Amino acid sequence: MNALVAFTEAEGGSAVPFPPPRNLVEWAPFFGDGTAFEFNKIALISLIAFLVPTVIFIMARGGSADHPSKLRVLAEGIVKFIEEQVAKPGIGHGYEPYVPLLTTLFLFIAIGNLFEVIPFFNMPANARMAGPLLMALTVWVMFIAVGVKHHGFSYFKDILWPSSVENPFMRGFVGFIELFSVFIARPMSHAVRLFANMLAGHILLVTFGVLTIGTFAKLFDGLSGFIVQPFAWVGSLVGLIAFTGFEVGVSFIQGFVFAILAAVYIGSSLHPAH
């Protein structure tokens, strides 16, 4: 979004160039350029997305059950929401140990996404593939570990050689499909779904931002600009405001979807018969 204010002179009047694609998702590091400790805008947003819920839950320990603080009410409400809307329907019986993980995923993703609409940041952390992929792989390791813990190595046997298929040839074929679906396609689709949605929203907001600034600049380009451009500017501005509000909702929805898919994957390992 910083590129939006880079006005340039073009033939026929002022114009605002659309930022090069790489400028939409790549940011100069604050320090550690080219090292393992490189720290840029995405890292800063991710750090804030980690610290905010951590501080909230630490401070929420104050008060009592009879006279809870406002932060405690908020924290308990979030946990209750994850229990009732994510963990129970996604995992079923035995969901309790996984509520902290699901709550962490939801909050980290939602807060990181909200930076899309925060001035001077204007970038969702999950519009870069690294974060969604790391979280998807974490869930991947978790549901495999749950399957092995509760069912031993028969967990893999039931996937690779499903007893519900009677024909040996078809059993091997179905097992191959399940191998690809569970262990390869599942984590990739889990990550790409979050990444693609947030990147698309980011590009959409940048587009309307460019249009809003560009049409405003054209207001002063003579009589034709004075007559025609106000309509284009108002339309672009309304679109920018509308899609900004839409992206706020998408930020929470994507956190919810990622968390509930994680719950479903863990539930399928915990209760494979279902």
Protein Blocks (a to p, Z undefined) as FASTA:
>chain_A
ZZmmmccddehiacdddddfklmmpccdfbhphiakbccfklmmmmmmmmmmmmmmmmmm
gccfklccfklmmmmmmmmmmmmmmmmmmnogoklmmmmmmmmmmmmmmmmmmmmmgghk
lpafklpfklmmmmmmmmmmmmmmmmmmmnojmlmmmmmmcfklmblmlmmmmmmmmmmm
mmmmmmmmmmmmmmmmmmmmmmmmmmmmmmmmmmmmmmmnojklmmmmmmmmmmmmmmmm
mmmmmmmmmmmmmmmmmmmmmmmmmmmmmmmmZZ
